[in-house]
Amino acid sequence: MYEAVCSRDARFDGAFFFAVSTTGIYCRPSCPATTPKRPNVSFFPTAAAAQHSGYRACRRCRPDAVPGSAAWNARADAVGRAMRLIGDGVVDREGVTGLAARLGYSARQVQRQLTAEVGAGPIALARAQRAHTARILLQTTRMQAAEIAFAAGFASVRQFNATIRAIYAATPSELRAAKPGRFPRQGAVGGADGAAGIPLRLAYRGPYATAEVFDYLAARALTGIEEITGDTGSRVYRRTLRLPHAPGIAEVSEQPGDGWLLCHLHLGDLRDLTTATQRIRRLFDLDADPYAVAERLGADQALAPLVERRPGLRAPGAADPHEVAIRAVLGQQVSLAAGRRLGADLVAAYGEPLETPSGGLTRVFPTAEALAGASLTELGMPDSRRATLRTLAAALSDGTVSLDAGADRDEAEKALLGLHGIGPWTAGYIRMRALGDPDVLLTGDVAVQAGMRYAGVEALDAEGWRPWRTYAMHHFWNTAADRRHAPAA
């Protein structure tokens, strides 16, 4: 880790943090400041752990804004599930007891496991997240500090002021007035009045195959809840979001910045900022580690050319796990275009209308509760397919199938397979996208088989691709698409 700090290796940003005892500051490994002496350096697995130990964030490298560790996406144990739930804002909404209940453990067990693994308990982790949300609101809106305190999830203005001063060594007023020359990496990232929504720079590590991600989302966009505007290379993906307090709209630009994607969030309730941000990060797979993926998949002789052709290929996840599950059932045994038409019909018939439509965005995807007892006759599907859809919706609404950020992936897949009409492909697809599992390979998928055939890859090689088989599958999908669109000889 110290060698990574000495070489300012950005590949490890978010994987760990280092703190300097002589300055009381913690940084990301790529911090451009003078490298400290080894005896003065301590290492922490999370920013919250460094803050919990009394260190404040570096003003040059802004370590609180780095991509999250890819380990929390890959890990399926209680700690990985807890980290995903905390990122989704569960502690702010439901407290530590709510987090523990979702995980099936006692609050004391959750505290002990998180402290042992990541150096901070759930309250400290949520506190660090609230501080980051508050900084964004301070620097991108004209909201009063008291309003920001409660929107970010703080219990009081006093707690808000104390936390900001402890983490950033600055008062809320000083953070708001920060200029690039004074706080170089903490300057405002958008218009101060927030008229264009709350502007965010969503950080990622390594290369990012933006075009492939936008192509994937564009091919599946549903009229009413999603739209893609602009030409290839400068597209904007827009979608509605169902959030805990009020619906919202997210806009993400295809043109990448220096290690980040520009996003604007239009929220009905600012308390949803943290949750909305994390869901867009999962949708765009922004916490992935492309270096680890390339190292493992590139070691396969047949896969190496595919990895080299598309550096930084991502595996899009879900902004709404229930939505992905329902759309997966709609798309069973039909073409992609037919699945989109069915999805658009479903949204038009059962989606919740936005109070104020925005461009082509007019509705929020229907809830599982709304679909569980619906006739679904408007979709023109066979009775058996409608029955499967209602069965899934009922299972999602009553908790028989849990797809929240902290769901146990094995248990969720087992529960899905127990529902009449859902087979291995659909359950695997839901596990891959709704639960963000990076190690799914749908060997029965026709496009995957075509891509493997074109690449000269044997299925028996797949064990060597763990735990990144989902990314291998995306390489096969893109390879098959290349062949379909190649000009005739």
N, C-alpha and C positions, 0 to 999 in steps of 0.2 A: 504493500500500500504506500509506503514511503517513496518507493521508486516511482510509482504513478504520480505522486505529488511533485517529485523532483522534475519529472518530464512533462508536467502539466497535461496529463493524458485525459482528454475529455471523455474517453470511453468509459471511465469509471464515475463520471458525474451522476450522482443519485444512488450509485451502488454503495458508497460510503462517504463520510465527511471527516474532515480532520479539524482539530482545534489547537490553538497555540496558547499555552499557559501564560506566556509573558505579555500577551496582548488582550487575552480574554475574548478572542474572536474565533469563530468557526467558519470554514470555507468549503467549497467544492474542490476536488482534486485539480481541476484546470485553472484555478485562481492565478491571475497574472502577477500577484504580489511576490515579493522576494521570498524564496523558499526558506522556511524556518529551520532551525537546527533540530535534529532528530530528538534529543532529550526533552525538547519543549513541546513535542507533538503528541496528541492523543487522537485515537480514531473512534468514530461512532457510526453505527449502522443507519441511523436516521438523523434528520435535522432536529427532530423533537428531542432525541437523546442528548444532543449537544446543548440545546437550550435548557433542558432539564438539569444539566450539570453546571449551568450558570454562564454559558458562553452566548455572545450576541452575534447576529449575522454580519458577515463581511459586507461592507458597502460597495466593494469593487465587483465581486463575483456573484452577489445575491444568491447564496446557496439555497434559500427557501423556494426558489423558482425553477429548480432543475427538474428534469423528468423523474418520475418515481422509479423505484427499483423494479426491474423486470422479474425479480424473484417473487414478488407478491402475486403476479399473474400466473407464474408457473407452479407455485406451491399450492397444494390442495389441502394442507393441514389446517389446524385451527388458527394458527398465527397468520397464515396467508389469507384465510377467509376473514379474519378480524380486520386485517389491514385494508381489505377491499371494502368492508362495511364502514369502517371509520372514514375512508375516503369518500364514501357516498353520503356522509353526514348523519349516520345513524346515532352516534353518541350525542350530537347536538339536539336531535329530535326526540330520542328515546332514553338517553342516559346510558350509563354503563350497564344497568340491569337489563335494559332492552337489548343491548349488544350481546350480553351473555345469554339471554333467552334465545336469541336467533342462532347462536352457536351451539346451544345445548349444554353449556357449562355454567358453573357458578361464577359470580362476579369476581370472587377471590382467585379462582383458577385462571380466568382470563387475564387478570392483573399480573399474576405470577408468570404466566407463559409469555406475555408481551414484554414484560420487563427483562426476562431472561434472554429473549431472542433479539429484541430491537432496542433495549436500553431505556425504554419509557413505557408507562402504562397508557391505557386508553384515554384518560383525561389529558395527559401531557401531549399525546399525539393529536387529539382534537384541538387543544389549545394552539398548537403550532399551525394547524390548518386554519383556525379562525383568524390568527394574526395575519396570515398570508392573504386571506379574503379581505380583511380590513384594509391592508395596504393597497390592494387593487382599487377598492372603493374610494379611498382617500385620494388616490392619484388619477382617477378617471371620472369622478363625478363631483358635483357641487353639493352633495348631501351634507347635512350638519353632522358633526362628529358623533353626537348622541344617537342619531338615526343609524349611522354606520355601525356603532357598537352593537346595537340589537340586531341589525340585519346580518352581521357577521356571526352572530350566535353568542355574544358575550352576555352574561347575566346582569351586568351593571356598567355604567360609564367608568366608574372607578377601576373596575377590573380591566376594562378595555385600555384605559390610559396606562395602567401599570404594566400590562403585558406588552404593549407597543414599545414602551420605554425600555423594558428589559430585553426584548428581542432585537430591536433596531437601534438602541441607544439614541433615540430621537422621540420627541413628542409627536402626537398626531398632526399638529399644526406644522411642525418642521418637515414631516414626511410629505404633507400636501404641498408645501412650498418648495420641495426639492427641485433643483435644477440639474441638468446633466453635468455641469461643471462641479457641482457640489457633491451630489450622490450619483456618480457616473452610471451605475447599473440599476438605479432605483428611480430613474426619471419616469414621468408619466408616459403611458403607452398609447394614449389617444386623446380625443377632445375632452376638455375639462368639464363640459356640460353634459356629456354622456348622451347627446342627442341621437347619435348613430348606434345606440346600444352601448353596453359596457364592453370596451375593447380589451382583448386579452391576447397575449403572446403565449401560445401553447407550445412549450418546449419539447423537443425530442432529441434523442442522441443518435449520432452517426448519420449515414445517408438515409433519405426517405424517398421512396418511389411514389411521388405524389400523383403522377398521371395514372398509374395502375389503380390506386385507391379510388380516385375520382371516377375512373371508368367503371369500377366495380359498383360503386354507389349509384352512378347514373343509370346503369343497366337494370337496377332494381328499384329505382325511385317510384314512389306511389303518388299519383295525382291527389292533391288535397293536403298531404302532410309533408311532401318532399318536392324539391325542384332544384334543377341545375341551371344556372344562368351563365352566359358568356361563352367564349370559344375555348377550345382545348389549349391549355397552358395558362389561361387566366380565368378559369371557371370559378363560380361561387356555389357551394352546396348549401342549401337552406332547408331547414326542417323544423317542424313543431315539436315541442317536448311536453310530455306530461310530467309535472314536477309535484313535490309534496304539498306546496302551498298554492300554486297557481300555474296555468300553462305558460310556456315561454317559446321563444323562437331563437334558433342558433344559425349563424352564418359563418362558414369557414371558407377561406380563400385558398385556391389551388397554388397560387404563387407563394413559395416558401420564403421566409426571411432567413436570417443567419442562425439556423438551428431551431426555428419555430414556425408555426402556422398562425396566421392572423385570424382571430375569431371575434365576432360580435354577438353578444347575448342580449336579447330583449326579454326582460323578465317581468311577469306580473307581480312578483313579490321578490324583493332582493334577498330574502332569507334563503332562496333557492340557488344562490350563486355557486356555492361550493358543490352542491349536488349536480347542477347543470354542467359545470366545468368537468367534473370527473366522468360524467356520462359521455360527453363529447370526446374526452381523452380515450375512453374505452372504445368508442365507435371508430376512431381513427388509429387505434393501437399505438398511441404515442409513448407508452412506457416500455415498449419492446426494446430488446438489446440486439440490434442487427449484427453486431460483431460476434456475439455468441452463436447466433443462428448461422451466420456465414461460416464460422469455424467448423461447426458440426456438419452442416449439409455440404459444405465445400470439400470436405474430406472424402466424400463419395465421388468416385471418378466420373460417373454418369451425371450426377447432379451438379458438379462443379461448373460446367458451362452455363447452366441455367442461373446459378447464383451470381456468376460474374456478369451475366447479361442484365440482370435486374438487381443491382445493389440496393439494399434497404427495403426490399419488398415487405409489405405489412399484411396483417390478417385482420381486416375490419371486424369489429365486434358489434355491440348493440348499444343504442341509446335507451332502449326500452326492451328488456328481456322478454316480457310477455308478448310484445309486438312481434319480435322475431319468431317466437314459438308458433304463434297463430299464423304468421305468414308462411312458415315452413310447411304447415299442414295444408294451407291453400295451394302451395306450389307442388304438392305431391303428384307425381305422374302426369304433369302437364309441362308445357314449354315455359321458358322464362317470361315470354311476352304474355302468355295466357295467365300465368300467375300474377303478373302485374295488373292485368285487367280485373281479375277477381279481387285483388287487394284494393284497387281503386273503387270497385263497386261496394265492397265492405265498408270502406271509409265513408263513402257518400251516404250509405244507408244507416250506419250506426255510429259514425264518428261524432265527437262532441264539437259543435261549431265554435270557432274562435269569436270572441266578442268583437275584435277588430281584425278582419282578414288582412293579410299582407301579401301582395302579389298573388302567386298561385297557391299560397298557403291559407287554407280556409278552415281546417279542422284538426283536431287531435285524434290520434288513433283510438278506437273504441276500447273500453276496459273489458277485462275478462268477465266481470260481473254482468255487463250489458249483453255479452254474447252468449253467456251460459244458458239463458232462457229464451233466446231469440229464435225465430223460425228460420232465418237465413234463406228464405225462398227467393229473395231478390238476386242471389248469386247464380242461380241456374246450375247448381252442382248436383250430383247424384245424392240420393238420400243418405247413403253410407258415409259420404264425405262430410255432409252437414252434421251427421251424428258424431263423427270423430271430432269435428271442430267444437261442437257444444260440449263434448266430454272433456276435451282439453281445457276449454274455458272454465268449466266447473271445477276441474282439478286445480287450476291456477288460482281461482277465486277462493276456494275453501282451504288452500294450503296443502292439498295432497301432493302437489308438485310445487316445489320451491325453486325459483330461479333468481332470487335476489343476489346481490353482490357477494354474499358470504355463503351461498348454498354449497352443500357437499356435492361435488360433480358426479361421483359414482352413484350416490343415492338418487340424485335428480334423474340421471339417465335410466336407472332401474325403475323409477316411478313412471317415467315416460313410456318405457317399453311395456309397462303393465296396463297401459290404456289401450283399449280396442281401436285398431286402425292406425297405430303408430309403430313403424318398424325401425330397424337399426339405422337406416340412412337418415330419417327425420330426427331421431333421437341424437345421433352423432352430430348432425348439423346444428341442432339447438345447443348441444354441449359446446361446440366450437364457437359459435357466435354469441349466444345469450349468456353463457358462462365464461367466455373468454379463455377457453382451454387451448393452450398452444400445442397440444400433443394429440390431435385428432387426425386420423387418416381414413377417409371414406373410400375404401378400395372398390366398393361397388358402384361408385359414381362413374357414369359413362365418360364425362369430360376428363376426369382424373385418369381413367384407363387410357384414353386417347393421348393425353399428355405424357404419360409414362411410356407409352409405346413409341411416340415420336422421339422421346429423349433416350430410349434404349435402356430404361430402368426396370429392374425386376422387383416385384412386390416383396420378395424375400429379403431385400436389402433394408426394409423399412425399420427394423429394430435398431439399426445403427443411427437412425435420424432422431431418436428420442433425445430430449423432450420437445423437439421442434417440428413434429410431423405436420402440423397445421400449415406451417410455412412451406414445407415441401409440396403440400397439396395446392397451395396458391401458385407455386411455380408451375405445376402441371396444368392447372387451369389456364394460366397465361400462355403456356406453350401451345395448348390445344387451340386457343383463340388466335394465336399467330398463324397457325396452319389454316384455320378457316378463312382468315382474311388475306392470306397470301395470294398474289396475282397468279393467274393460270400460266402454265409454262408455254 
